Amino acid sequence: MSSISVNNPFDQSLIKEIPQTPESEAIKAMNAACELFDDRKRWLPAYERIEVFERVVDIMTARIEELTILAASEGGKPYIDSKVEVLRAINGVKLAIEHIPAIKGEEIPMGHTLSSANRMAFTRREPIGPVVSVSAFNHPLNLIVHQTVPALAVGCPVVIKPAALTPLSCFRFVEILREAGLPEGWCSAILPSRQITEQLVCDSRTNFFSFIGSAKVGWMLQSRLSPGTRSALEHGGAAPVIVDESMFQDSQRSKLDDMVNSLTKGGFYHAGQVCVSVQRIYVPAKYATKLAERIAEAASVLKVGDQLKQDTEVGPLITQKELERVESWVSSAEQQGANILCGGKRISDTCYSPTVLLNPSDVSEVSQMEIFGPVVCVYAYESKDNAIARANSLPFAFQASVFTQNLDDALDSSQRLNATAVMVNDHTAFRVDWMPFGGRDTSGIGMGGIPYSMHEMTQEKMTVIKSDVLL
């Protein structure tokens, strides 16, 4: 049986060897999920789901340090940020507990016409059916929570395939679910070949497909889904930021400082390996160099290195191949006229220095593609119309942000930016787990966020009752 090596992204040391899930075991997991859903007598009532999740919260809370070290070790996110991820994951389970009682339908009015007399009607939300989830590497615990807990919360069995680079947090979470009393078969973590994964995703019994990863893979799988299978796809972006002149007034000096800190955090958090990481910052021409230099100054003092050290602020890229790609893109941007204000070089085989580019060409890779690395680009603009047109010029549309002290400008820019969410005076990577989260256009379809995923994983059923005693 073949195995998968899980390595620490910083020093490439082996963490654990995991056997690849054979086809027979993957199909067994899918069959178990389908058999559970087909037998209504085995469905878990709402109160049992709540009780399981309450025990999950207790177990995870008692193991915050263990879960933090595991997620940081396999994913490369700094310890301080991995701990935040674990706390978010716990909160995600709590959110599901809160929203289970809110799963409800509504009354449909009858008797308004002669043909509808003597009837009453109401709807209920029912679980959609077996869910197959395919996850990404960059948030190895919290993404798993977002792709399993909403399904379980509404009564859907789920089979999840974590990223092969970071599967350990997923397997640990499924173990915690079982420890908390979730019956066997309701949530299975598997790590099969790509061919077997595609087979399960496209199985006619899969009622919902949840995907977080590259647009190329996501849209390919979407095109092969069985008729009737619903989906939620979360891909990447190239998040734009529009900065207004009002931010540079002398009276707004503290606001400018806050903006620099916000953009630095949003651009270099998890070494930029976030689907809504700050990437393209558009600044009025007479202030562009000033702001870029301020961000470069802040970025140049970030502590880069071993993600398990508690003072590390920027960890490694997930693989050496990704570091080489980022290095190549920055080099190409420099050759095409970009000014490298800081960084622009590898620190080791796995770490790349936080990099700020001033005015890279609009046709370079760093301007056209999702960088997914510790690189922030600053562009000068002559007019707000030009900045928004450039921000909207790519096929990606996820989260964006606007920095301004003018309310009309905030409202106008928010309306004109092609994005599913626009942050005002905050970086593009802001997220809390109860808000809707997802891309449009190439960046995806459907909405994540615990309550929003719960809704998408249910379907509406109406009951109409005819009786002579009804008016």
N, C-alpha and C positions, 0 to 999 in steps of 0.2 A: 504494500500500500504506500502510495506517495505521501509525502509530508510537506508542510509549509513552515518555513522558518520565520519566526517573529523576532525582529532585531530592534535594538535600541537605535533610533535614528542618529543620535549624537556620536556614539563611538562604534556603532555597528556590531556591538556585542550581542550574542544570542540570548534572548530572554526565554524562549520556549519553542520546542518543535511541536506542531499540531498536525495530527493525521488529516489528510484531505478526506472529506466526507465521501464515501463511495456512493455510486448511483443508487444502490439498493436502500441505503439509509436515508438518502434525500427523498426518495419516492415514499419511503415508509413514513417520514415526517409529514409529507403532503397528504398521504392517505389518512393518517390519523387526524389531521386538521379537518379534512372533508367529512370523515365519519362522525366527528364530534358535532359539526354543524348540521349534518343531516338528521341527527337524532335529537329532537327538541327536548327530550327528557333529560339529556345530559348538559343542556345549556346551564350556565351559571347565573343564578338570579342576581339582581343588582346588589343586594346586601352582602352576598358572598364575595363579589368582586371588590366591593369597598373594604371588606375585612381583610382580604388578601393584600390589597394595596396599603392598608394601614400597617400591616406587618412588614411589608417591603420598606416603608418609610423608616420604621424602627430599626430594621436590620442595616439599611444603608447609613443611617445616622450614626450607628455604632461603629461603622467601618469607613468613615470619611477618609481617614489617613491612608488606609489600605487601598481604597478605590482611587484616591488621588495619585499615589505612587504608581499604580498599575497603568492608569490612563496616561500619565506623563511619560512613563518609561516606554510605552509602545508608540505613542503618538508624537512625542517631541515637543508638546506644548509645555511652557515653563510651569514649574510647580505651583506658583501663585495663581496662575490662570487655570490650571487643571483643578485646583481646589474649588475655584468658582464654578467650573463645569460640573463637578460632583454635586455641589450645593444646588445648582440649577436642575440637575437630574432629579434630585430628591424633591425639589419644588414641583417638577413636572408631574411626578406621581401624586403629589398633594392636589395639584390642579385637577387631575382626573377624578380624584375622590370628590372634589367639590362639584364637578360638572356632571357626574353620573345622575344625580337627582334631577338635573335639568333636561334630560333626554325626554322629550315629550312631543305630542302632536297637537292638534287643535280641532275644534268643532267646525264643521262645514255647514253653513246655514242651508236649511231645506224649507219647503212650504211656501216659497215666494212665487211659485207658479203652480197651476193645477197639476201639472205632470210630476211635480216634486212633493205633492201633499202626502201626508201620512208617513213621513220618513224622517229619520235623523241620521246624521253622518258624522264621523270623526276619523281623524288620522292618528297613526302611531308611527314612531320611528323604530325600525327593526334593524338588527345587524345585517350588513350587506353580504357577509359570507367570508370564506377563507381569504386571508390577506397574505401576499408574498411581498416581503420588503428586502430591498437591496441597499446597503448603506455605504457611507464614505469614511475616509480615514481621519478627517481633521478634528472631529469631536467624538472620540471612540465610545464614550458612555452616553452623553446627552442625545446624540443622534439616535442611538439605539432605543432610548426611552421614548423619543418622539415617534419612532416607527413601530413600536410594539404596544406601549401603554394605551394610546387611544383606541387601538383595535380591541385589546382585551377589555377596556373600560366599557365599550358598547356591546361586547359579547361576541367578538369575532376571533376565532383562532388565527394565529399568525405564525408563519415560517419566515425567519429572517436570516439573510446572508450578510455578515459584516464584511468590511474591507479586509482583504487577505493580509494587508500590512498591519492592521490593528484589530485583530479579532478577540483579544483576551478580555477586554472590558465587556464585550457583548456576551461571551460565554459566562462570565462571572455574574452578569445581571440576570441571565436566564436561570442560573443556579439559585440566585436569591429569590426569584419568583417561585421556584419549586420549593425552596426552604420555607417560604411564606405560606405555602399551602395551595399554590396553583396546581390543579390536576395535570397529570402528564398528557401531552399532546396539544395543550392549549398554546404553548409558545415553544417553538423548536429553533435552535440556532444551528445552522449547517454551514459548511465551507466546502462545497463541491466545485467541480470544474465549471468553467464558463458555459460550456455546452449544457451541462445538467441544470445550471442556474437558469439559463434561457428556457429550458424545457419546462421548468416549474412556473416561471413567469408567464409563459404563453399557454399553460395548461387551461383547458376550457373550464375547469373547476375553480380557477382563480377568479374571485369576484372583485378584488381590489389589488392594485400594484402600486407600491410606494417605493420611489427611487430617489436617492441623493447621490449625485456624481456628475460625470461629464455629460455635456449635451450630446456628444456623438453617440455614446452608449445609450443614454436615456431615450432619445428620439428613435434610435434603431429598435429598441425593445418595445417602445410604444407602438411602432408601426406593425409589430408582429403579435400584438395582444389578441386574444380570442375575442370575437364579437361580444359586446356587452360588458367586458371587463373595464371598470373605471380605474382611474389612475391619478396619482399626484407625482409630478416630476420636479425636482429641485436641482437646477443646474447652477452654473457660475454666472458671474457678472464682471463688469469693469466699472465699478461704482464711480459716478461723477459727483463733484462738489462745485457749487457755484458760490463764489465769494463776492460780496457787494462792496462798493467803495465805502459805505458807511462804517465798515469794520475798522477803517484806518484813521478815523478821526481821533484827534488828540484826547478827546473826552472818553474814548472807548479803549484806552490803553489796556485796562484789565480784561476787557472782552477779547482783545487781540491775543493776549497771553493765554486766555482760556481756549481760544480757537486753536492756537499752535499746539497746546497740550492735547486737545481733543483729536486733531488731525494726526498727530504723531502716534497716539494710542491706536486710533482706527486704522492707520496704515501699516503699523508694524506688529500689532497683536498677532500672536502665533506665527511670527515671521511672514505675515501677509497671506497665510494659507487659510483664508476665510472667503466665502463666496460673495460677501458684501464688503470686503476690505476697501478702505479708501485707496483709490488708484489714480484718478484723474482730477486734479484741482485746477479750476479755471479762475483766474485772478485778473482784476483790471491791470492793464499793461504797466502803468506807472508804479504799481505796488507788487508786481509778480516776483521780481528778484528779491525784494525785501522779505516777502513771506516765505519764499523758497529757502532763503538763507536762514531764516528763523527755524523752519522745520528741520533743515539740515543740522543746525546747531543742536537741536534737541535730540535728533536721531543719532548723532555721532557719539553721544555719551551713554546711549543705551547699553546695558551689559548683555553681551552675546555669549552663548556657550551652553554648558551642560544644563539641560532643562530640569534636572533634579536638584540643582542648587537653588536655594530659596531666594537668592538675590538676582537670579537670571531673569532678564526681561524679554529677550528674544532667543528662542531656541533654534535647533537645526531645521533644515528642510527635511522632508520625509524620506527622500532618497538622494543618493549622489547624482542620479540621472536628472532629478528636478533641479538640483543646484547647477548642474552644467547647462541646463536649458535657460535658467534665469541669467546666468553669466553670459551666455551667448546673446540673449535678447538685449541686455544692457550694452554689451560691446557693439552690437549692431546699431542701437540707438545713438551711441556716441559717434559712430562713423557717419550717421545721417544728420549730425548737427546738434545733438543734445549736449548740454553742459552738465557734467557730473559734479554736484556740489558736495556730496559726501558719499562714502562707500564705493560701490562700483568694483568690488573685488571680493574674492572668497577669503574667509578667515581660516578655514580648515577644509577638509574633504566634505564636510557636512554643513558647515555654517557659512552664510553669506552676510556680509556687512550691510546694515540698513542703508539704503541708497535713496538719494533724492536727485531726480533729473529735472532740469529746467529746460522747458520748450523743446521736448523731443518732437520729431516730425510726426504729423498726424497719420502718416502711413507706416510708421515703424510698428514692430510687434507689440512694444509696450503701450502703444496708443490704440492698437486695433484688437488685441486679445487680452484675456484675463491673465494677469501676470502670475498670481498665486505664489508670490514670493515677496521678500521685504524690499519692495521698490515702490516709491511714490513719485508721480509725475506732476509737475506744475507748469501750467500753460498761461501765457499772457493773452488777454482778449481786449479788443477795442470797443465792443458793444455787447450788451447783455444778450441781444438777439443772436449774435455770433456765438457766444458761449453756450447758450442753450441748444442751438443747432448742432454744435460740435458734441455736446454732451449726449444728444439724442441720435447721433449719427451711426451708432453701432447696433447690431442686431440684438444685443443684450438689454434687458430692462428688469432691474431688480430694485435695490434701494439706492437712493440718492440723498444729497443734503444741500442745504442752502444756509449760508452764514450772512446775516444781515441784521441791522437794527431798525429796518423800515418794514412795518407790517404789510403795507401794500406790496412791496417787493417780495416778501415772504410768500404771500398768497398767490401773487402772479407767477413766480418761479415754480412754486409747488404744483400749480395747475399745468404748467407748460412742460415740465420735465416728464419724460416717458419712464415711469417707475411705478412699482406697486406700493412703495412707501417713500415719503420724503421727510427727512429729519430737518428741522429748523434749529440752527445753532447747536448742532450735535453731529458727530461723525456718522458715516454711512453704516457702520457695523453695529449700531445700537440695536439690541433686541431683548425683549422679555418674552417668556414662554407662553403667555396668555394672549399675545397679540397675533394677528394674522401675519404669516411670513411665507413668501414665495415669489417666484419670478413670473414674468410674462414674456411673450415673444420667444426668442431662443432660450431664455433663462428658465423656462419651465411652464408648468400648468398646474392648477390646483393650489390650495392654500394649506400650509402647515400651521403649527401652533396647536397646543393640546386641544382646546375646545373646538377649533376649526377642523382639525383632523378627525376628531370624534364625529362631528356632523357629517363629514364627507364619507365616513365609513359606515354610515347608516343609510337606509332608504325608507321612503314613505309608503305606508300601506293605509288605504282607506277602507272603512267598514260602513256600509249603508244598511240601516234597519228599517223595514217597512212594517207598520202596525196600524190597525184601525184606531187605536187609542191615541195616536199621535196627531196633533193638529197640523 
